[in-house]
Amino acid sequence: MSYTTESRATPRTPCRTSLEVSLRLGKAGTTGIAIGLEKAVEVLDTLGSSMTNLNASSGFVSGAAIKGNEISILAFEVANTIVKGFNLLQSLSAKSIRHLKEEVLLSHAVQDLVSKDMDELLRIVAADKRQELKVFSDEVIRFGNRSKNPQWHNLERYFEKVSKELNGQRLSRDEAEAIMQQLMTLVQFTAELYHELHALDRFEQDIQRKGEEEEGDQRGDGLAFLRAEIKSQKKQIRHLKKKSLWSRSLEEVMEKLVDIVHFLYLEISNAFGNADDPKPFIGRMSNRQRLGPAGLALHYANIVLQIDTLVARSSIPANTKDALYQSLPPNIKLALHSKLPSLRVVEELTIADITDEMEKTLHWLSPMATNTSKAHHGFGWVGEWANTGSEVRKTGVMRIETFHHADKDKVEYYILELLLWLHRLAIRSKAVSDAGKVRPAIKSPVGAALQKTNEQISLLTIDEQNMLQDVNKKIPIRRISKSLDFDCLNIRFRENCRLTKSRSHSSCKSKEITFNRIFSKLPVIDFDIDKERALNVIDRLDVVR
């Protein structure tokens, strides 16, 4: 497509030569998809050569100058711009517009937080699409100014005239998609090149580290292996450079990007019709404070996501709760302080009841917060490829599905309600946790069975049980008696002492004091029988000798 300085000064449609080239590119793209990625790139190479000759013959620049203007390291920035154009083109398809009108704009989140007026919602989306196109076209203009061919300089004048001339000649939808598919094929190879370059850098760091650490024969073997890997890696990189945007001329890509920008201007107008009018939109939105213009969309989204994470956990750590509180805006903190003193936790409410109540809001509010986070951390720069793998990331989230246009007062109301429920959840969780740590009383009821006693003894803490075992080991009792009267009185204890053979081992008084310390931790047992007679039978004192 040839856009001279004179042609951009006078608004007119793209020239015949440009349209013919675009048609050829569209057909080539369809053929390329059928025969595979490699064939598509080969066709693109051929068409790129023909465009170089065409531009050279126009007399603006020499063919040698254009051919030498490879994209090179700029390929990663160009790839990022192409993905933005691809996402915008996809969002304007008939399927996407139908999904927008029948599902997105009718969702609970959009209707509650943005607007219930469909005309207003369509104006909002149309304005968003114009803004996306402005970002895309500005990057195309920047690349055009870096071209050696002056016909691609100062494209902002041409795009401004195209935006006002909406009935001009343009590509068909199929032709535009074929061109974009060609570009996305190059983007895919460029993403792979990005990864392979990083892999080469890691190999070179490894060989340097091994050269410093290893010695002897092992050093030679290890370095030889790494050198072979580096050689293979460099060969793969050379191959990908030929197939990616790296080796394409900037003029070749500019030809296609300008056609896509022209198509998108007209497509936005066709998709939204009368809704594509910024004047009434600005008037109706001025009386509402939105989170996006206030710079609070991502902050509020993170608060909602933190609450959602805490609700999903079985317990609420104090440090996490404190971090959430510290991240709250001052006005929400103030409102929370005013409501907490009068907050009552109904005893009948269980943890499940509270979480169910919170889920009623979170099930539609949390997805919008997630979309907001994705939009802010989306495909913004070439480094995103390192996190998403070699597959180029394509996002279908529209700004209307985020907190950008959400009413600030309404979002703050829902966040405050969730915080109050979270406070109830923390109180109830703590009560349940404390109840599990309380040790019940261990005194047995009168007349309980011996099996009940064993169960109660097991309720002693581990430290108490260890203390009892240590005391039993340290105080040997050398007596005839095979039993210990755990609740003996002073008089009975002295009587038992007279029956032992080892009265000189220790005094009865010291044993009585020691036993009383131990027995105070054991349950009081009433066997409901004559204790003295029972003990005599156990000690075989009832046998006449």
Backbone torsions as a table, in degrees:
resi	resn	phi	psi	omega
1	MET	NA	126.0	-176.8
2	SER	-105.5	115.4	178.0
3	TYR	-117.6	96.1	179.3
4	THR	-77.8	167.6	177.3
5	THR	-60.8	-36.4	-179.7
6	GLU	-68.2	-40.8	-178.0
7	SER	-68.7	-31.9	179.1
8	ARG	-75.8	-23.4	178.7
9	ALA	-72.1	-29.2	179.1
10	THR	-112.3	118.8	-176.1
11	PRO	-63.9	125.2	176.4
12	ARG	-157.6	173.0	-177.6
13	THR	-80.7	163.8	177.3
14	PRO	-57.8	147.5	-176.5
15	CYS	-69.3	165.8	-176.7
16	ARG	-61.6	-38.6	-178.2
17	THR	-61.6	-41.4	-179.8
18	SER	-62.5	-43.5	-178.5
19	LEU	-63.9	-40.4	179.1
20	GLU	-63.4	-41.5	177.8
21	VAL	-63.2	-40.9	179.4
22	SER	-63.6	-39.9	177.8
23	LEU	-62.4	-42.4	179.0
24	ARG	-63.0	-39.0	178.8
25	LEU	-65.1	-40.0	179.8
26	GLY	-63.0	-44.6	178.8
27	LYS	-65.5	-40.2	179.0
28	ALA	-63.7	-36.9	179.9
29	GLY	-64.0	-41.5	179.1
30	THR	-63.1	-43.3	178.5
31	THR	-64.1	-40.6	-177.9
32	GLY	-62.3	-39.8	179.5
33	ILE	-62.2	-37.3	-177.4
34	ALA	-71.3	-36.2	-174.5
35	ILE	-98.3	2.6	175.4
36	GLY	107.6	166.6	-175.4
37	LEU	-63.6	-41.7	-175.7
38	GLU	-64.5	-43.6	179.0
39	LYS	-63.9	-37.0	-179.8
40	ALA	-63.2	-40.3	178.9
41	VAL	-67.6	-36.7	178.5
42	GLU	-63.5	-42.3	176.9
43	VAL	-62.0	-40.3	179.1
44	LEU	-62.6	-36.6	177.0
45	ASP	-61.1	-44.2	-178.7
46	THR	-63.4	-45.2	-179.7
47	LEU	-66.7	-34.8	178.1
48	GLY	-62.6	-39.4	178.5
49	SER	-64.9	-40.9	-179.5
50	SER	-65.8	-37.4	178.7
51	MET	-68.2	-35.2	177.3
52	THR	-60.5	-44.0	178.9
53	ASN	-65.0	-38.4	-179.5
54	LEU	-64.1	-46.7	179.8
55	ASN	-66.1	-36.2	-179.5
56	ALA	-65.5	-39.2	-177.2
57	SER	-72.2	-16.8	-179.1
58	SER	-71.9	-15.7	173.1
59	GLY	95.0	-0.6	-179.0
60	PHE	-74.7	-49.5	-179.5
61	VAL	-139.7	167.4	179.3
62	SER	-81.0	153.7	178.5
63	GLY	-62.1	-36.7	-179.6
64	ALA	-63.6	-38.8	-178.6
65	ALA	-65.3	-41.3	-179.7
66	ILE	-68.3	-42.5	-178.3
67	LYS	-62.5	-33.6	-178.2
68	GLY	-80.1	-7.1	-176.4
69	ASN	-89.6	63.7	179.4
70	GLU	-72.6	152.6	-179.2
71	ILE	-67.6	-41.1	176.0
72	SER	56.4	-132.0	-174.2
73	ILE	-63.3	-20.7	177.5
74	LEU	-69.4	-7.3	-176.0
75	ALA	-57.5	-35.7	-176.4
76	PHE	-71.7	-35.8	175.2
77	GLU	-69.0	-42.3	178.5
78	VAL	-62.1	-41.2	178.7
79	ALA	-60.7	-41.7	179.0
80	ASN	-61.7	-40.1	178.2
81	THR	-66.7	-40.8	179.2
82	ILE	-60.8	-40.5	179.5
83	VAL	-63.2	-38.0	176.5
84	LYS	-61.5	-43.6	177.9
85	GLY	-64.7	-38.9	178.7
86	PHE	-62.4	-46.2	-180.0
87	ASN	-62.0	-40.4	178.7
88	LEU	-65.9	-42.2	178.9
89	LEU	-62.3	-42.9	179.0
90	GLN	-65.1	-36.9	-177.7
91	SER	-70.1	-13.9	180.0
92	LEU	-101.8	6.5	177.6
93	SER	-69.8	161.5	-179.1
94	ALA	-60.4	-39.1	179.3
95	LYS	-64.7	-43.2	-179.0
96	SER	-67.3	-40.1	179.6
97	ILE	-66.7	-38.0	177.1
98	ARG	-65.3	-42.8	176.7
99	HIS	-61.8	-38.4	179.4
100	LEU	-62.2	-48.5	-174.9
101	LYS	-75.4	-33.2	-174.0
102	GLU	-92.9	-20.9	-176.2
103	GLU	-125.6	-56.3	-172.9
104	VAL	-62.9	-53.3	-176.0
105	LEU	-69.6	-18.6	178.8
106	LEU	-96.6	1.2	-179.2
107	SER	-68.6	156.6	-177.8
108	HIS	-61.2	-42.2	-176.6
109	ALA	-63.1	-46.5	-178.1
110	VAL	-68.4	-43.5	-178.7
111	GLN	-65.1	-36.6	-176.5
112	ASP	-82.5	-44.6	-171.8
113	LEU	-92.6	-24.0	-176.0
114	VAL	-106.8	-69.0	-179.7
115	SER	-170.5	154.2	173.9
116	LYS	-99.6	-3.8	-179.5
117	ASP	-87.3	113.4	-177.4
118	MET	-64.3	-37.3	178.9
119	ASP	-62.9	-42.4	178.4
120	GLU	-65.0	-40.6	179.4
121	LEU	-63.1	-40.4	178.5
122	LEU	-65.8	-36.9	176.5
123	ARG	-65.1	-37.4	178.4
124	ILE	-63.3	-46.6	-178.8
125	VAL	-65.5	-41.0	179.4
126	ALA	-61.6	-41.6	177.5
127	ALA	-64.4	-38.2	177.3
128	ASP	-61.9	-42.4	-179.6
129	LYS	-66.1	-37.8	176.1
130	ARG	-64.3	-37.0	178.4
131	GLN	-67.8	-40.8	176.8
132	GLU	-61.9	-40.8	178.4
133	LEU	-65.9	-36.2	178.0
134	LYS	-62.6	-42.7	178.1
135	VAL	-63.4	-44.5	-179.4
136	PHE	-63.8	-47.9	-177.1
137	SER	-67.7	-34.1	177.7
138	ASP	-62.2	-37.8	178.3
139	GLU	-70.7	-36.2	176.0
140	VAL	-64.0	-40.5	177.5
141	ILE	-61.8	-41.9	-179.4
142	ARG	-62.5	-43.7	177.7
143	PHE	-65.5	-37.6	179.5
144	GLY	-62.3	-37.0	179.5
145	ASN	-68.9	-18.3	178.4
146	ARG	-90.2	-5.0	-179.8
147	SER	-73.2	150.6	175.6
148	LYS	-77.2	-16.6	-179.3
149	ASN	-91.2	117.0	-175.6
150	PRO	-65.2	-14.2	-179.7
151	GLN	-68.6	-16.1	178.9
152	TRP	-98.0	3.9	-179.8
153	HIS	-82.6	149.5	174.4
154	ASN	56.1	46.2	-179.1
155	LEU	-70.8	-13.0	-179.2
156	GLU	-60.2	-30.7	178.1
157	ARG	-68.3	-40.8	179.2
158	TYR	-66.8	-44.7	-179.2
159	PHE	-64.9	-33.8	178.3
160	GLU	-64.1	-40.4	179.3
161	LYS	-70.7	-36.6	178.5
162	VAL	-64.3	-37.9	-179.0
163	SER	-64.8	-24.0	179.1
164	LYS	-94.4	-18.2	-177.8
165	GLU	-105.4	78.6	-170.3
166	LEU	-85.9	-1.6	-178.9
167	ASN	-110.4	15.6	-177.1
168	GLY	-78.3	175.3	179.4
169	GLN	-70.1	141.1	-177.9
170	ARG	-151.9	174.6	176.4
171	LEU	-73.6	159.2	171.1
172	SER	-81.3	168.8	179.1
173	ARG	-61.7	-42.8	-179.6
174	ASP	-63.4	-40.3	179.8
175	GLU	-66.3	-42.2	179.0
176	ALA	-63.7	-41.4	179.9
177	GLU	-68.3	-34.0	178.3
178	ALA	-66.3	-41.8	177.9
179	ILE	-64.2	-44.1	-179.2
180	MET	-65.3	-35.3	177.4
181	GLN	-64.3	-38.0	175.3
182	GLN	-59.2	-47.8	-179.2
183	LEU	-65.3	-38.2	-179.3
184	MET	-69.4	-29.4	174.0
185	THR	-63.0	-43.0	177.0
186	LEU	-65.9	-37.0	178.2
187	VAL	-63.1	-39.6	179.8
188	GLN	-61.9	-44.8	177.2
189	PHE	-65.9	-33.3	178.1
190	THR	-67.3	-37.7	176.4
191	ALA	-64.2	-41.6	177.4
192	GLU	-64.3	-39.3	177.5
193	LEU	-60.6	-41.2	178.6
194	TYR	-56.7	-44.8	-179.7
195	HIS	-68.0	-40.9	-178.2
196	GLU	-67.4	-33.6	176.1
197	LEU	-65.5	-38.9	176.3
198	HIS	-67.2	-38.1	177.6
199	ALA	-63.5	-41.1	177.8
200	LEU	-61.3	-40.3	178.6
201	ASP	-62.3	-39.9	177.7
202	ARG	-65.7	-41.0	178.3
203	PHE	-61.1	-42.9	-179.1
204	GLU	-66.0	-34.8	175.5
205	GLN	-68.3	-37.9	178.6
206	ASP	-64.5	-42.9	-178.0
207	ILE	-67.4	-33.0	176.7
208	GLN	-69.0	-40.8	179.9
209	ARG	-68.3	-41.5	179.0
210	LYS	-65.2	-36.2	178.4
211	GLY	-63.1	-27.7	179.4
212	GLU	-87.1	-26.3	-172.5
213	GLU	-97.5	-42.4	-171.3
214	GLU	-87.3	155.5	179.8
215	GLU	-138.2	164.6	174.6
216	GLY	70.4	-151.5	-177.4
217	ASP	-66.4	-35.8	-178.5
218	GLN	-61.9	-36.3	178.9
219	ARG	-61.8	-44.7	179.8
220	GLY	-63.7	-42.0	180.0
221	ASP	-65.0	-45.4	-178.3
222	GLY	-63.5	-43.1	-179.6
223	LEU	-67.8	-36.1	178.9
224	ALA	-63.8	-40.9	178.5
225	PHE	-63.7	-44.7	-179.0
226	LEU	-66.6	-37.8	177.9
227	ARG	-62.7	-38.2	177.1
228	ALA	-64.8	-40.5	178.6
229	GLU	-64.8	-41.1	180.0
230	ILE	-65.1	-40.3	178.8
231	LYS	-62.3	-43.6	178.1
232	SER	-65.3	-38.8	-179.5
233	GLN	-65.2	-41.9	179.1
234	LYS	-64.4	-35.0	177.3
235	LYS	-65.6	-41.6	178.2
236	GLN	-64.6	-37.2	179.2
237	ILE	-66.0	-42.7	177.6
238	ARG	-60.7	-39.9	178.8
239	HIS	-63.3	-43.8	-178.2
240	LEU	-71.3	-32.5	177.4
241	LYS	-61.1	-37.6	179.7
242	LYS	-68.7	-31.7	-176.1
243	LYS	-91.9	-12.1	-173.9
244	SER	-103.4	-173.0	178.0
245	LEU	-67.1	-17.7	-174.9
246	TRP	-53.8	-44.8	-174.0
247	SER	-95.8	1.5	178.5
248	ARG	-80.8	151.8	175.5
249	SER	-78.7	146.6	-179.1
250	LEU	-63.4	-35.7	179.8
251	GLU	-64.4	-36.2	178.8
252	GLU	-61.4	-43.7	-179.5
253	VAL	-74.7	-36.8	179.3
254	MET	-60.0	-37.7	178.1
255	GLU	-53.5	-44.4	-177.1
256	LYS	-76.6	-41.5	-177.2
257	LEU	-63.8	-38.6	178.6
258	VAL	-64.3	-41.0	176.0
259	ASP	-60.6	-40.9	-179.1
260	ILE	-66.8	-41.7	178.2
261	VAL	-60.8	-45.3	178.5
262	HIS	-58.7	-44.5	179.8
263	PHE	-62.9	-41.6	-175.9
264	LEU	-66.7	-35.8	176.9
265	TYR	-57.7	-46.6	-178.3
266	LEU	-73.2	-34.4	-177.4
267	GLU	-67.4	-38.8	177.9
268	ILE	-62.8	-41.1	178.0
269	SER	-63.8	-41.6	179.9
270	ASN	-69.2	-35.1	-175.6
271	ALA	-72.3	-34.7	-173.4
272	PHE	-114.3	-9.5	173.4
273	GLY	56.0	-127.2	-177.2
274	ASN	-67.5	-18.8	179.3
275	ALA	-69.5	-16.8	-178.6
276	ASP	-83.8	62.0	-179.1
277	ASP	-139.0	109.6	-172.3
278	PRO	-73.0	-21.7	-172.5
279	LYS	-65.1	-55.5	178.4
280	PRO	-65.4	-29.3	179.6
281	PHE	-61.9	-45.7	-178.5
282	ILE	-64.7	-38.8	-179.3
283	GLY	-65.1	-39.0	-175.1
284	ARG	-80.9	-22.3	-178.3
285	MET	-90.6	-10.5	-172.1
286	SER	-68.8	-25.1	-176.2
287	ASN	-90.0	9.9	178.7
288	ARG	-126.5	138.6	176.6
289	GLN	-93.1	119.1	-178.0
290	ARG	-101.8	150.9	-175.6
291	LEU	-67.5	-36.3	-178.6
292	GLY	-61.8	-58.2	177.7
293	PRO	-60.3	-27.6	178.5
294	ALA	-79.5	-6.8	179.8
295	GLY	73.3	24.2	-175.3
296	LEU	-114.8	0.4	-173.6
297	ALA	-59.7	-51.8	-178.4
298	LEU	-67.3	-38.8	179.9
299	HIS	-61.3	-47.8	-179.6
300	TYR	-68.3	-34.1	177.4
301	ALA	-63.5	-41.5	179.0
302	ASN	-64.4	-36.5	177.4
303	ILE	-62.9	-46.4	179.4
304	VAL	-62.1	-41.5	-179.3
305	LEU	-67.7	-34.4	175.8
306	GLN	-65.0	-43.7	178.0
307	ILE	-61.9	-43.3	179.5
308	ASP	-60.7	-39.2	178.6
309	THR	-65.9	-41.2	-180.0
310	LEU	-66.2	-38.4	179.7
311	VAL	-66.0	-34.1	-178.2
312	ALA	-73.4	-16.6	-178.7
313	ARG	-87.3	155.2	-179.7
314	SER	-75.6	-24.1	178.6
315	SER	-136.8	162.2	-178.5
316	ILE	-114.7	102.2	179.1
317	PRO	-62.9	143.2	-177.2
318	ALA	-64.2	-39.5	-178.1
319	ASN	-66.4	-36.7	178.3
320	THR	-68.1	-40.4	178.5
321	LYS	-65.2	-40.2	178.5
322	ASP	-65.4	-39.7	178.8
323	ALA	-62.9	-39.3	177.2
324	LEU	-63.6	-44.4	-179.1
325	TYR	-62.3	-41.4	-178.5
326	GLN	-66.8	-25.2	-178.8
327	SER	-84.2	-5.6	-177.5
328	LEU	-71.9	142.2	174.0
329	PRO	-64.1	155.0	-176.6
330	PRO	-57.1	-39.7	-177.4
331	ASN	-67.4	-35.4	177.4
332	ILE	-72.1	-37.7	175.7
333	LYS	-59.2	-44.9	-179.2
334	LEU	-62.6	-44.1	179.0
335	ALA	-64.9	-37.0	179.0
336	LEU	-66.2	-41.6	178.8
337	HIS	-61.8	-37.3	-177.8
338	SER	-72.6	-24.3	-176.3
339	LYS	-96.6	-25.7	-175.8
340	LEU	-62.1	-40.7	-178.6
341	PRO	-59.3	-32.9	-178.7
342	SER	-93.5	4.2	-177.6
343	LEU	-76.0	130.0	177.5
344	ARG	-118.3	137.6	177.0
345	VAL	-101.6	110.8	-179.2
346	VAL	-66.0	129.4	-175.7
347	GLU	-61.0	-31.9	-176.2
348	GLU	-71.8	-17.6	-177.9
349	LEU	-75.5	126.0	176.9
350	THR	-94.3	173.2	177.3
351	ILE	-60.8	-40.2	179.2
352	ALA	-63.2	-38.8	178.8
353	ASP	-63.0	-42.5	-178.0
354	ILE	-67.2	-45.7	179.8
355	THR	-64.4	-36.4	177.0
356	ASP	-62.7	-39.9	179.2
357	GLU	-65.4	-39.3	178.8
358	MET	-70.0	-34.9	-179.8
359	GLU	-65.1	-25.5	177.9
360	LYS	-59.6	-33.1	177.4
361	THR	-90.8	-42.5	-174.5
362	LEU	-66.7	-26.8	-174.1
363	HIS	-67.4	-22.7	175.2
364	TRP	-111.0	-23.7	-179.5
365	LEU	-81.4	-37.3	-177.4
366	SER	-64.4	-41.9	176.9
367	PRO	-59.1	-37.2	177.9
368	MET	-67.7	-36.0	176.1
369	ALA	-66.5	-39.4	178.0
370	THR	-63.5	-42.6	177.5
371	ASN	-61.7	-37.2	178.7
372	THR	-63.3	-44.2	179.1
373	SER	-64.0	-41.4	178.7
374	LYS	-63.6	-41.2	-178.3
375	ALA	-64.4	-35.6	-178.9
376	HIS	-80.1	-25.5	-179.6
377	HIS	-114.9	29.4	-175.9
378	GLY	-82.0	-154.2	-175.2
379	PHE	-75.9	81.0	-176.2
380	GLY	-101.0	-22.2	-176.7
381	TRP	-154.6	168.8	-173.7
382	VAL	-64.5	-25.1	-179.9
383	GLY	-63.3	-17.7	178.7
384	GLU	-63.2	-25.0	179.2
385	TRP	-61.4	-32.9	-178.6
386	ALA	-64.3	-25.7	-177.7
387	ASN	-95.8	-17.6	-174.6
388	THR	-109.8	2.4	-177.9
389	GLY	82.0	-175.3	-176.0
390	SER	-72.2	-20.4	177.7
391	GLU	-70.5	126.8	-178.4
392	VAL	-69.9	132.3	-175.7
393	ARG	-79.0	130.9	176.8
394	LYS	-126.1	125.2	-176.5
395	THR	-108.2	138.5	178.7
396	GLY	-108.4	11.5	-178.2
397	VAL	-79.8	126.2	177.2
398	MET	-95.5	155.8	-177.0
399	ARG	-62.4	-29.8	179.4
400	ILE	-65.0	-19.8	179.6
401	GLU	-90.6	5.3	179.0
402	THR	-112.4	-176.2	177.8
403	PHE	-79.7	1.9	-173.5
404	HIS	-58.4	-46.2	-178.0
405	HIS	-98.5	6.4	-176.8
406	ALA	-70.2	142.8	178.3
407	ASP	-67.3	125.3	-175.0
408	LYS	-61.1	-45.3	-177.6
409	ASP	-63.8	-39.9	-179.1
410	LYS	-68.0	-42.5	179.6
411	VAL	-64.0	-40.6	178.7
412	GLU	-64.0	-35.8	177.9
413	TYR	-62.9	-45.8	-179.2
414	TYR	-68.5	-36.6	177.7
415	ILE	-64.5	-42.4	179.0
416	LEU	-62.5	-42.5	178.2
417	GLU	-62.7	-41.2	178.6
418	LEU	-65.3	-37.1	178.6
419	LEU	-66.1	-39.0	177.7
420	LEU	-65.7	-41.2	176.2
421	TRP	-67.3	-34.8	177.3
422	LEU	-64.9	-35.7	176.6
423	HIS	-64.7	-42.8	175.9
424	ARG	-60.5	-41.5	-179.9
425	LEU	-63.4	-39.6	179.1
426	ALA	-65.0	-41.5	179.1
427	ILE	-64.6	-45.7	-178.6
428	ARG	-66.6	-40.4	178.8
429	SER	-63.4	-39.4	179.2
430	LYS	-66.8	-39.8	179.3
431	ALA	-62.9	-43.0	178.8
432	VAL	-65.7	-39.8	179.8
433	SER	-66.1	-42.4	179.0
434	ASP	-66.3	-36.0	179.6
435	ALA	-64.3	-33.1	178.9
436	GLY	-72.5	-19.4	-178.9
437	LYS	-92.9	-13.7	-177.7
438	VAL	-74.4	131.1	179.4
439	ARG	-91.3	123.4	-177.7
440	PRO	-69.0	160.3	177.1
441	ALA	-60.2	145.2	-172.5
442	ILE	-116.4	15.4	176.9
443	LYS	-82.4	127.2	-176.4
444	SER	-77.6	143.6	174.9
445	PRO	-66.7	157.4	-178.6
446	VAL	-62.8	131.5	177.4
447	GLY	84.5	11.7	179.8
448	ALA	-70.5	156.5	-177.9
449	ALA	-79.8	164.1	-179.2
450	LEU	-64.7	-31.2	177.9
451	GLN	-63.6	-35.3	177.0
452	LYS	-64.0	-36.4	179.5
453	THR	-63.4	-43.9	179.0
454	ASN	-60.9	-38.2	178.7
455	GLU	-64.9	-37.8	-179.2
456	GLN	-71.2	-37.7	178.2
457	ILE	-60.7	-34.2	180.0
458	SER	-67.6	-15.1	178.9
459	LEU	-79.1	-10.9	176.2
460	LEU	-61.7	150.5	177.8
461	THR	-70.4	164.1	-179.6
462	ILE	-62.1	-39.4	179.4
463	ASP	-62.9	-40.0	179.8
464	GLU	-67.7	-39.6	178.7
465	GLN	-66.4	-39.4	177.8
466	ASN	-64.8	-36.8	179.4
467	MET	-63.7	-41.0	178.5
468	LEU	-63.4	-41.2	180.0
469	GLN	-66.0	-39.4	179.8
470	ASP	-65.4	-40.2	-179.5
471	VAL	-65.7	-40.2	179.5
472	ASN	-64.0	-34.4	179.6
473	LYS	-74.1	-35.6	-174.5
474	LYS	-82.8	-17.5	-177.4
475	ILE	-117.7	84.8	177.3
476	PRO	-70.6	135.6	-179.2
477	ILE	-112.7	102.9	-180.0
478	ARG	-94.8	94.3	-179.2
479	ARG	-145.3	168.3	175.5
480	ILE	-71.9	-33.5	-174.5
481	SER	-62.2	133.9	175.7
482	LYS	-94.9	2.1	-177.4
483	SER	-129.0	163.4	176.3
484	LEU	-122.1	124.3	178.1
485	ASP	-80.8	97.5	-170.2
486	PHE	-68.4	-21.0	-179.8
487	ASP	-119.9	34.8	-176.4
488	CYS	-70.1	151.0	174.5
489	LEU	-94.7	174.9	-176.1
490	ASN	-61.3	-41.0	-175.8
491	ILE	-67.7	-47.6	-178.5
492	ARG	-66.3	-34.3	-179.6
493	PHE	-64.3	-38.9	179.4
494	ARG	-66.8	-37.1	178.1
495	GLU	-62.4	-43.1	178.8
496	ASN	-64.2	-32.6	-179.7
497	CYS	-64.0	-32.9	-179.7
498	ARG	-70.0	-18.1	-179.4
499	LEU	-88.3	-8.8	-177.1
500	THR	-86.8	156.8	179.2
501	LYS	-91.0	-11.6	-174.2
502	SER	-121.4	55.1	-179.7
503	ARG	-66.7	-23.6	-179.3
504	SER	-78.2	-8.0	-177.8
505	HIS	-65.1	-44.1	177.9
506	SER	-161.1	157.5	-178.3
507	SER	-74.9	149.9	179.5
508	CYS	-65.9	-32.0	-177.8
509	LYS	-66.0	-44.1	-179.4
510	SER	-66.7	-36.0	177.4
511	LYS	-65.9	-38.3	-179.4
512	GLU	-62.6	-41.9	179.7
513	ILE	-65.5	-43.7	-179.4
514	THR	-63.4	-44.6	-179.5
515	PHE	-64.0	-39.6	-178.7
516	ASN	-62.6	-34.3	177.6
517	ARG	-64.7	-40.8	-178.5
518	ILE	-73.9	-44.7	-172.4
519	PHE	-70.7	-18.4	178.8
520	SER	-65.1	-19.8	-179.8
521	LYS	-93.7	-4.0	-178.5
522	LEU	-103.2	154.6	-179.2
523	PRO	-67.4	149.8	176.3
524	VAL	-85.1	123.2	-173.2
525	ILE	-113.8	131.2	174.9
526	ASP	-116.9	103.5	-177.9
527	PHE	-74.8	-5.8	178.4
528	ASP	60.8	35.7	177.8
529	ILE	-140.0	174.0	177.0
530	ASP	-73.4	104.9	-173.4
531	LYS	-64.6	-43.0	-175.6
532	GLU	-63.1	-42.6	179.6
533	ARG	-66.4	-39.3	-179.4
534	ALA	-64.2	-42.9	179.7
535	LEU	-67.0	-36.2	177.4
536	ASN	-63.0	-37.1	178.7
537	VAL	-67.3	-42.2	-179.5
538	ILE	-63.4	-39.5	-177.6
539	ASP	-85.3	4.1	178.8
540	ARG	58.9	32.6	177.8
541	LEU	-86.5	-8.7	178.5
542	ASP	-86.2	-3.5	-179.9
543	VAL	-84.9	129.3	-179.5
544	VAL	-78.9	120.1	-179.2
545	ARG	-101.0	NA	NA
